[in-house]
């Protein structure tokens, strides 16, 4: 489950736009290497995305935390993304 605070999304308009795009893209895709969005809902203060479990977290988070990526690691992720 991915939980986002609405207050943090209203501070930066791009974040709100990206979140809406993420929800729309995930709801329209079915791919073996992209997590499935089962359900999305909101309360007064938070947005919830119920996603397929992916051990290890998001690739985006991994890239942000990693300062260096070996060529082999980069090849692996590119191959995973490129396979359809």
Secondary structure in CASP SS format (residue, H / E / C, confidence):
PFRMAT SS
TARGET T0000
AUTHOR 0000-0000-0000
METHOD secondary structure of the structure
MODEL  1
X C 1.00
X E 1.00
X E 1.00
X E 1.00
X E 1.00
X H 1.00
X H 1.00
X H 1.00
X H 1.00
X H 1.00
X H 1.00
X C 1.00
X H 1.00
X H 1.00
X H 1.00
X H 1.00
X H 1.00
X H 1.00
X H 1.00
X H 1.00
X H 1.00
X H 1.00
X H 1.00
X H 1.00
X H 1.00
X H 1.00
X H 1.00
X H 1.00
X C 1.00
X C 1.00
X C 1.00
X C 1.00
X C 1.00
X C 1.00
X C 1.00
X C 1.00
X E 1.00
X E 1.00
X E 1.00
X E 1.00
X E 1.00
X E 1.00
X C 1.00
X C 1.00
X C 1.00
X E 1.00
X E 1.00
X E 1.00
X E 1.00
X E 1.00
X E 1.00
X C 1.00
X C 1.00
X C 1.00
X C 1.00
X C 1.00
X C 1.00
X C 1.00
X H 1.00
X H 1.00
X H 1.00
X H 1.00
X H 1.00
X H 1.00
X H 1.00
X C 1.00
X C 1.00
X C 1.00
X C 1.00
X C 1.00
X H 1.00
X H 1.00
X H 1.00
X H 1.00
X H 1.00
X H 1.00
X H 1.00
X H 1.00
X H 1.00
X H 1.00
X H 1.00
X H 1.00
X C 1.00
X C 1.00
END
